[in-house]
Amino acid sequence: MPWIRTIPDDEAAGPLKAQYDAAYRRAGRVYNIVRVMSLNPAAMDASMALYRALMFGPSPLSRAQREMLAVVVSVVNQCVY
């Protein structure tokens, strides 16, 4: 299994701390898919902006349909969702 160095919550500062705090407000924790970007807070910010645009922005798909698609893709990719 690969190992990627990440920044623990208690060491996060500046923009990274802001992203971690937002993750806690959003989900009650920092998921690993977010944490893996901790060495590059700018990339994390861009990734989260893309996520927000895809999941909450204007779309012919409902929010539920978007979530269902995400689950199906995760299952097909054998990812823990």
N, CA, C and O atoms as a GROMACS GRO file, in nm:
protein
  324
    1MET      N    1   0.085  -0.118   0.000
    1MET     CA    2   0.000   0.000   0.000
    1MET      C    3   0.089   0.124   0.000
    1MET      O    4   0.186   0.130   0.076
    2PRO      N    5   0.058   0.222  -0.083
    2PRO     CA    6   0.140   0.344  -0.088
    2PRO      C    7   0.123   0.427   0.038
    2PRO      O    8   0.021   0.421   0.106
    3TRP      N    9   0.224   0.503   0.067
    3TRP     CA   10   0.221   0.591   0.182
    3TRP      C   11   0.252   0.731   0.134
    3TRP      O   12   0.352   0.753   0.066
    4ILE      N   13   0.168   0.825   0.167
    4ILE     CA   14   0.186   0.964   0.128
    4ILE      C   15   0.193   1.046   0.256
    4ILE      O   16   0.105   1.038   0.341
    5ARG      N   17   0.298   1.124   0.268
    5ARG     CA   18   0.312   1.212   0.386
    5ARG      C   19   0.203   1.318   0.383
    5ARG      O   20   0.177   1.380   0.280
    6THR      N   21   0.140   1.338   0.497
    6THR     CA   22   0.038   1.442   0.511
    6THR      C   23   0.069   1.526   0.634
    6THR      O   24   0.150   1.487   0.718
    7ILE      N   25   0.004   1.638   0.644
    7ILE     CA   26   0.021   1.727   0.758
    7ILE      C   27  -0.091   1.700   0.858
    7ILE      O   28  -0.209   1.714   0.823
    8PRO      N   29  -0.056   1.662   0.981
    8PRO     CA   30  -0.159   1.636   1.083
    8PRO      C   31  -0.236   1.764   1.118
    8PRO      O   32  -0.188   1.875   1.097
    9ASP      N   33  -0.355   1.745   1.171
    9ASP     CA   34  -0.441   1.858   1.207
    9ASP      C   35  -0.370   1.959   1.297
    9ASP      O   36  -0.378   2.079   1.275
   10ASP      N   37  -0.299   1.908   1.399
   10ASP     CA   38  -0.238   1.999   1.496
   10ASP      C   39  -0.116   2.073   1.440
   10ASP      O   40  -0.064   2.162   1.507
   11GLU      N   41  -0.070   2.039   1.320
   11GLU     CA   42   0.040   2.110   1.257
   11GLU      C   43  -0.005   2.200   1.142
   11GLU      O   44   0.076   2.272   1.085
   12ALA      N   45  -0.133   2.196   1.109
   12ALA     CA   46  -0.185   2.277   0.999
   12ALA      C   47  -0.185   2.425   1.039
   12ALA      O   48  -0.219   2.460   1.152
   13ALA      N   49  -0.145   2.509   0.944
   13ALA     CA   50  -0.143   2.654   0.967
   13ALA      C   51  -0.184   2.725   0.840
   13ALA      O   52  -0.182   2.667   0.731
   14GLY      N   53  -0.223   2.850   0.854
   14GLY     CA   54  -0.255   2.934   0.739
   14GLY      C   55  -0.366   2.876   0.654
   14GLY      O   56  -0.467   2.829   0.706
   15PRO      N   57  -0.348   2.879   0.520
   15PRO     CA   58  -0.452   2.830   0.429
   15PRO      C   59  -0.488   2.684   0.452
   15PRO      O   60  -0.604   2.646   0.434
   16LEU      N   61  -0.392   2.602   0.491
   16LEU     CA   62  -0.422   2.461   0.516
   16LEU      C   63  -0.514   2.447   0.637
   16LEU      O   64  -0.609   2.368   0.634
   17LYS      N   65  -0.487   2.522   0.743
   17LYS     CA   66  -0.574   2.517   0.861
   17LYS      C   67  -0.715   2.560   0.823
   17LYS      O   68  -0.812   2.503   0.872
   18ALA      N   69  -0.726   2.660   0.739
   18ALA     CA   70  -0.858   2.706   0.694
   18ALA      C   71  -0.931   2.594   0.619
   18ALA      O   72  -1.051   2.575   0.638
   19GLN      N   73  -0.858   2.521   0.535
   19GLN     CA   74  -0.919   2.409   0.463
   19GLN      C   75  -0.960   2.297   0.558
   19GLN      O   76  -1.069   2.241   0.545
   20TYR      N   77  -0.875   2.264   0.653
   20TYR     CA   78  -0.908   2.162   0.753
   20TYR      C   79  -1.030   2.205   0.834
   20TYR      O   80  -1.120   2.124   0.857
   21ASP      N   81  -1.034   2.330   0.876
   21ASP     CA   82  -1.148   2.380   0.952
   21ASP      C   83  -1.277   2.369   0.871
   21ASP      O   84  -1.382   2.331   0.923
   22ALA      N   85  -1.268   2.402   0.742
   22ALA     CA   86  -1.385   2.391   0.653
   22ALA      C   87  -1.429   2.246   0.641
   22ALA      O   88  -1.549   2.217   0.639
   23ALA      N   89  -1.333   2.154   0.634
   23ALA     CA   90  -1.366   2.011   0.625
   23ALA      C   91  -1.440   1.966   0.751
   23ALA      O   92  -1.537   1.891   0.743
   24TYR      N   93  -1.394   2.012   0.867
   24TYR     CA   94  -1.461   1.976   0.993
   24TYR      C   95  -1.602   2.032   0.997
   24TYR      O   96  -1.694   1.964   1.044
   25ARG      N   97  -1.622   2.154   0.948
   25ARG     CA   98  -1.757   2.212   0.945
   25ARG      C   99  -1.846   2.135   0.849
   25ARG      O  100  -1.965   2.114   0.876
   26ARG      N  101  -1.791   2.093   0.736
   26ARG     CA  102  -1.866   2.026   0.631
   26ARG      C  103  -1.898   1.880   0.669
   26ARG      O  104  -2.010   1.834   0.648
   27ALA      N  105  -1.800   1.809   0.724
   27ALA     CA  106  -1.816   1.664   0.739
   27ALA      C  107  -1.783   1.612   0.879
   27ALA      O  108  -1.799   1.493   0.906
   28GLY      N  109  -1.737   1.699   0.968
   28GLY     CA  110  -1.701   1.654   1.101
   28GLY      C  111  -1.565   1.590   1.110
   28GLY      O  112  -1.524   1.543   1.216
   29ARG      N  113  -1.493   1.586   0.999
   29ARG     CA  114  -1.359   1.529   0.994
   29ARG      C  115  -1.291   1.570   0.863
   29ARG      O  116  -1.355   1.626   0.774
   30VAL      N  117  -1.162   1.541   0.854
   30VAL     CA  118  -1.087   1.564   0.729
   30VAL      C  119  -1.069   1.427   0.665
   30VAL      O  120  -0.992   1.345   0.715
   31TYR      N  121  -1.138   1.403   0.557
   31TYR     CA  122  -1.125   1.275   0.487
   31TYR      C  123  -0.989   1.264   0.420
   31TYR      O  124  -0.929   1.366   0.382
   32ASN      N  125  -0.939   1.141   0.406
   32ASN     CA  126  -0.806   1.120   0.348
   32ASN      C  127  -0.795   1.174   0.206
   32ASN      O  128  -0.687   1.218   0.166
   33ILE      N  129  -0.903   1.172   0.129
   33ILE     CA  130  -0.898   1.224  -0.008
   33ILE      C  131  -0.864   1.374  -0.007
   33ILE      O  132  -0.808   1.426  -0.103
   34VAL      N  133  -0.899   1.441   0.101
   34VAL     CA  134  -0.864   1.583   0.118
   34VAL      C  135  -0.726   1.594   0.182
   34VAL      O  136  -0.642   1.672   0.136
   35ARG      N  137  -0.702   1.516   0.285
   35ARG     CA  138  -0.575   1.523   0.358
   35ARG      C  139  -0.454   1.495   0.270
   35ARG      O  140  -0.346   1.550   0.292
   36VAL      N  141  -0.471   1.409   0.169
   36VAL     CA  142  -0.357   1.373   0.085
   36VAL      C  143  -0.302   1.495   0.009
   36VAL      O  144  -0.189   1.492  -0.039
   37MET      N  145  -0.380   1.600   0.000
   37MET     CA  146  -0.336   1.724  -0.067
   37MET      C  147  -0.277   1.824   0.031
   37MET      O  148  -0.252   1.939  -0.007
   38SER      N  149  -0.256   1.786   0.156
   38SER     CA  150  -0.215   1.880   0.260
   38SER      C  151  -0.080   1.947   0.235
   38SER      O  152  -0.056   2.056   0.285
   39LEU      N  153   0.007   1.883   0.159
   39LEU     CA  154   0.136   1.945   0.129
   39LEU      C  155   0.123   2.056   0.025
   39LEU      O  156   0.217   2.132   0.003
   40ASN      N  157   0.008   2.064  -0.040
   40ASN     CA  158  -0.015   2.166  -0.142
   40ASN      C  159  -0.153   2.227  -0.122
   40ASN      O  160  -0.248   2.191  -0.191
   41PRO      N  161  -0.165   2.321  -0.026
   41PRO     CA  162  -0.297   2.379   0.004
   41PRO      C  163  -0.362   2.448  -0.116
   41PRO      O  164  -0.484   2.452  -0.125
   42ALA      N  165  -0.282   2.500  -0.209
   42ALA     CA  166  -0.341   2.563  -0.329
   42ALA      C  167  -0.412   2.458  -0.414
   42ALA      O  168  -0.520   2.483  -0.466
   43ALA      N  169  -0.351   2.341  -0.428
   43ALA     CA  170  -0.415   2.232  -0.503
   43ALA      C  171  -0.540   2.185  -0.430
   43ALA      O  172  -0.642   2.155  -0.493
   44MET      N  173  -0.534   2.177  -0.296
   44MET     CA  174  -0.650   2.138  -0.218
   44MET      C  175  -0.764   2.237  -0.239
   44MET      O  176  -0.879   2.198  -0.256
   45ASP      N  177  -0.732   2.364  -0.237
   45ASP     CA  178  -0.833   2.468  -0.257
   45ASP      C  179  -0.897   2.455  -0.395
   45ASP      O  180  -1.019   2.463  -0.408
   46ALA      N  181  -0.815   2.435  -0.498
   46ALA     CA  182  -0.867   2.420  -0.634
   46ALA      C  183  -0.953   2.294  -0.646
   46ALA      O  184  -1.058   2.296  -0.711
   47SER      N  185  -0.910   2.185  -0.584
   47SER     CA  186  -0.986   2.061  -0.588
   47SER      C  187  -1.122   2.077  -0.520
   47SER      O  188  -1.224   2.030  -0.570
   48MET      N  189  -1.122   2.144  -0.405
   48MET     CA  190  -1.249   2.165  -0.334
   48MET      C  191  -1.341   2.260  -0.411
   48MET      O  192  -1.463   2.244  -0.408
   49ALA      N  193  -1.283   2.358  -0.479
   49ALA     CA  194  -1.364   2.448  -0.562
   49ALA      C  195  -1.430   2.370  -0.676
   49ALA      O  196  -1.547   2.392  -0.709
   50LEU      N  197  -1.354   2.279  -0.738
   50LEU     CA  198  -1.409   2.194  -0.843
   50LEU      C  199  -1.521   2.107  -0.788
   50LEU      O  200  -1.627   2.095  -0.849
   51TYR      N  201  -1.498   2.046  -0.672
   51TYR     CA  202  -1.600   1.962  -0.608
   51TYR      C  203  -1.728   2.042  -0.583
   51TYR      O  204  -1.838   1.997  -0.615
   52ARG      N  205  -1.713   2.162  -0.526
   52ARG     CA  206  -1.831   2.245  -0.497
   52ARG      C  207  -1.905   2.281  -0.626
   52ARG      O  208  -2.029   2.280  -0.628
   53ALA      N  209  -1.832   2.313  -0.732
   53ALA     CA  210  -1.895   2.349  -0.860
   53ALA      C  211  -1.971   2.229  -0.918
   53ALA      O  212  -2.082   2.244  -0.968
   54LEU      N  213  -1.910   2.111  -0.911
   54LEU     CA  214  -1.974   1.992  -0.967
   54LEU      C  215  -2.094   1.946  -0.885
   54LEU      O  216  -2.196   1.908  -0.941
   55MET      N  217  -2.082   1.951  -0.754
   55MET     CA  218  -2.187   1.896  -0.670
   55MET      C  219  -2.297   1.995  -0.634
   55MET      O  220  -2.410   1.955  -0.607
   56PHE      N  221  -2.265   2.124  -0.634
   56PHE     CA  222  -2.362   2.223  -0.588
   56PHE      C  223  -2.396   2.329  -0.693
   56PHE      O  224  -2.490   2.406  -0.675
   57GLY      N  225  -2.320   2.333  -0.804
   57GLY     CA  226  -2.343   2.433  -0.907
   57GLY      C  227  -2.463   2.398  -0.994
   57GLY      O  228  -2.522   2.291  -0.980
   58PRO      N  229  -2.497   2.487  -1.085
   58PRO     CA  230  -2.608   2.462  -1.176
   58PRO      C  231  -2.583   2.334  -1.257
   58PRO      O  232  -2.472   2.310  -1.304
   59SER      N  233  -2.689   2.254  -1.273
   59SER     CA  234  -2.676   2.128  -1.345
   59SER      C  235  -2.815   2.074  -1.378
   59SER      O  236  -2.910   2.098  -1.303
   60PRO      N  237  -2.827   2.002  -1.489
   60PRO     CA  238  -2.955   1.935  -1.516
   60PRO      C  239  -2.977   1.816  -1.422
   60PRO      O  240  -3.088   1.763  -1.415
   61LEU      N  241  -2.872   1.774  -1.351
   61LEU     CA  242  -2.883   1.663  -1.256
   61LEU      C  243  -2.914   1.716  -1.116
   61LEU      O  244  -2.865   1.821  -1.076
   62SER      N  245  -2.997   1.642  -1.044
   62SER     CA  246  -3.025   1.680  -0.906
   62SER      C  247  -2.904   1.649  -0.819
   62SER      O  248  -2.814   1.577  -0.861
   63ARG      N  249  -2.904   1.702  -0.699
   63ARG     CA  250  -2.796   1.673  -0.604
   63ARG      C  251  -2.790   1.522  -0.576
   63ARG      O  252  -2.682   1.464  -0.571
   64ALA      N  253  -2.906   1.460  -0.559
   64ALA     CA  254  -2.912   1.316  -0.533
   64ALA      C  255  -2.853   1.237  -0.650
   64ALA      O  256  -2.779   1.141  -0.629
   65GLN      N  257  -2.885   1.276  -0.773
   65GLN     CA  258  -2.830   1.208  -0.890
   65GLN      C  259  -2.678   1.221  -0.895
   65GLN      O  260  -2.608   1.126  -0.930
   66ARG      N  261  -2.628   1.337  -0.861
   66ARG     CA  262  -2.482   1.357  -0.861
   66ARG      C  263  -2.416   1.267  -0.757
   66ARG      O  264  -2.312   1.207  -0.783
   67GLU      N  265  -2.476   1.258  -0.639
   67GLU     CA  266  -2.423   1.170  -0.534
   67GLU      C  267  -2.427   1.024  -0.578
   67GLU      O  268  -2.334   0.948  -0.554
   68MET      N  269  -2.537   0.985  -0.643
   68MET     CA  270  -2.548   0.847  -0.690
   68MET      C  271  -2.439   0.816  -0.793
   68MET      O  272  -2.381   0.707  -0.791
   69LEU      N  273  -2.412   0.910  -0.882
   69LEU     CA  274  -2.304   0.890  -0.980
   69LEU      C  275  -2.170   0.874  -0.911
   69LEU      O  276  -2.089   0.790  -0.949
   70ALA      N  277  -2.146   0.954  -0.810
   70ALA     CA  278  -2.019   0.945  -0.736
   70ALA      C  279  -2.006   0.808  -0.669
   70ALA      O  280  -1.897   0.750  -0.667
   71VAL      N  281  -2.114   0.757  -0.614
   71VAL     CA  282  -2.111   0.626  -0.550
   71VAL      C  283  -2.084   0.516  -0.653
   71VAL      O  284  -2.003   0.427  -0.629
   72VAL      N  285  -2.152   0.522  -0.767
   72VAL     CA  286  -2.132   0.421  -0.871
   72VAL      C  287  -1.988   0.421  -0.920
   72VAL      O  288  -1.928   0.315  -0.935
   73VAL      N  289  -1.933   0.538  -0.944
   73VAL     CA  290  -1.793   0.547  -0.990
   73VAL      C  291  -1.700   0.489  -0.885
   73VAL      O  292  -1.605   0.418  -0.918
   74SER      N  293  -1.725   0.518  -0.758
   74SER     CA  294  -1.642   0.463  -0.650
   74SER      C  295  -1.650   0.311  -0.646
   74SER      O  296  -1.548   0.244  -0.628
   75VAL      N  297  -1.770   0.257  -0.662
   75VAL     CA  298  -1.786   0.111  -0.661
   75VAL      C  299  -1.714   0.048  -0.779
   75VAL      O  300  -1.642  -0.050  -0.763
   76VAL      N  301  -1.732   0.105  -0.898
   76VAL     CA  302  -1.665   0.052  -1.017
   76VAL      C  303  -1.513   0.057  -1.000
   76VAL      O  304  -1.442  -0.034  -1.044
   77ASN      N  305  -1.464   0.162  -0.938
   77ASN     CA  306  -1.319   0.176  -0.914
   77ASN      C  307  -1.272   0.102  -0.790
   77ASN      O  308  -1.154   0.107  -0.755
   78GLN      N  309  -1.364   0.032  -0.723
   78GLN     CA  310  -1.334  -0.042  -0.600
   78GLN      C  311  -1.272   0.047  -0.493
   78GLN      O  312  -1.179   0.008  -0.422
   79CYS      N  313  -1.326   0.169  -0.483
   79CYS     CA  314  -1.282   0.264  -0.381
   79CYS      C  315  -1.376   0.255  -0.261
   79CYS      O  316  -1.495   0.227  -0.276
   80VAL      N  317  -1.322   0.280  -0.143
   80VAL     CA  318  -1.406   0.292  -0.026
   80VAL      C  319  -1.465   0.432  -0.031
   80VAL      O  320  -1.391   0.530  -0.036
   81TYR      N  321  -1.594   0.441  -0.031
   81TYR     CA  322  -1.661   0.571  -0.048
   81TYR      C  323  -1.712   0.621   0.084
   81TYR      O  324  -1.772   0.729   0.090
   0.00000   0.00000   0.00000
